[in-house]
Amino acid sequence: MSGQGQPGGSRAGGSTLPPGRLWHAQASMPAVGTDRIVITRGEGCYVWDTGGRKLFDTTAALWYANVGHGRAEIADAVADQMRRLETFHSFGRYTNDVALDLAERVAAMAPLPDGRVFFTSGGSDAVDTAGKLARRHWDLQGRSGKRTVISRELAYHGLHAFGTSIAGLEANRVGYGELIRETLRVPPNDADALEATIARHGADTIAAFIAEPVIGTGGVVPPAPGYLNRVAEICRDNDILFIADEVITGFGRTGQLFGCRRYGVEPDIVLMAKGITSGYLPLGAVVAAPPIWEPYWTGDADFKHGLTYSGHAAACAAAMANLDIIEREGLVGHVAAMEPVLADALAPVAAHPLVREVRGPVGLLAGVALNDPDTATAVAEAAVDAGYVTRVIVGDTLQISPPFVVTAEELRRLAADLLRLLDAAG
């Protein structure tokens, strides 16, 4: 019977539950209902659902489909790698050749000099790795009291234990109790608040400050002019590690290879994922500057941390092919060229009476904040029927972050259709 856990037909709070047994991430399953959207294929900036609807991928899925969907070159590279060697771990003396090659390439691209690369399975893994690495760094310096990690309100740093504990989106912290102790949050774009918090708690208790160059899931919030430079200076002056979370912004999303490059800052640790493979396989990375990695490479210190799929060979092959596409097609430069197009296209949207503000764009990264959360939800739902995938973040903001292969015509059409949806919602 469906009421006894069988697929389909169950009721909860008056809503029909979706058929099947898949538990969706970040979802109320009764709210998913029977209107679940099942995507079956993709090409370029578009995806198709089981009903045959063609949908423009306004969000690049979860910020990651940078080179677009359906790239056979990446699929072929992964298949070739799997035929030769699906993977081999990187524990102890062992590793695989493609992980070594990708580490060299990523280190050369990273926004810090002479880095060393620790691969992860994704962004949340990278956050946990960096949190442990920061604490261990100060322990090796004989300053084990430096344990606190400061993050920002509105920040999203994944949903593992460390990421949940430092989340600036409070809804993601509710109900779990204290997972990781010694965390603090400060307002975004307020360097004075960071400095005051350090003074109040003592720099000798603080291991690291972590920030996205552009806050993503927290509503697409670009940094105030000079903010990142100032907080990097505050961190240096107080012997606090500066961790840049470039999981969303990395590999070209801001119109430069990394957000840190765009804003002229050099972190101690940089986190990557999403765009490293454009989502074709799960992969992330932590790149550490020399003061962080040297005790492990030139001394006898051990970093007792590892992930089964760190440096997964097939995932690394996907990354290599993905980076080849980004470089060969000049996609980072294309993103930079599309920024003013998107800004111009969104100008009428910003003036709409239902819209509170348009944040950005920074490269191909923008958020349309509406005055009313219910209206934002209604517009996002209506967008599907209009041929668009979008989603609401922080309750009231429509995410706009299309694949890098988007054209100027597609951006203008997106903005024009969004304007029509807002008119209909009004």
Secondary structure, 3 states (H helix, E strand, C coil): CHHHCCCCCCEECCEECCCCCCCCCCCCHHHHCCCCCCEEEEEECEEEECCCCEEEECCHHHHCCCCCECCHHHHHHHHHHHHHCCCCCCCCCCCCHHHHHHHHHHHHHCCCCCCEEEEECCHHHHHHHHHHHHHHHHHHCCCCCCCEEEEECCCCCCCCHHHHHCCCCHHHCCCCCCCCCCEEEECCCCHHHHHHHHHHHCHHHEEEEEECCCECCCCCECCCCCHHHHHHHHHHHCCCEEEEECCCCCCCCCCCCCHHHHHCCCCCEEEECHHHCCCCCCCEEEEECHHHHHHHHHCCCCCCCCCCCCCCHHHHHHHHHHHHHHHHCCHHHHHHHHHHHHHHHHHHHHCCCCEEEEECCCCCCEEEEECCHHHHHHHHHHHHHCCEECCEECCCEEEECCCCCCCHHHHHHHHHHHHHHHHHHC
